[in-house]
Amino acid sequence: MTALLLHFTRLPATVQARFLECLNHYLFASPGRRSQLRRQWERQAPADRDIGGA
């Protein structure tokens, strides 16, 4: 968990804001919508890694 927090602190402010927006959206989502979001992020994750993550 600490490594994740440290990585977060190194992100640009705009990326931090986008991350928090996505996290907030996930936290308030229904269980079904959470599953959809996880699947979407799993599909998107390889593309994010190719461009340096975010």
PyMOL commands that set and color helices and strands:
alter all, ss='L'
color gray80, all
select helices_A, chain A and resi 2-9+13-27+31-50
alter helices_A, ss='H'
color red, helices_A
deselect
rebuild
show_as cartoon
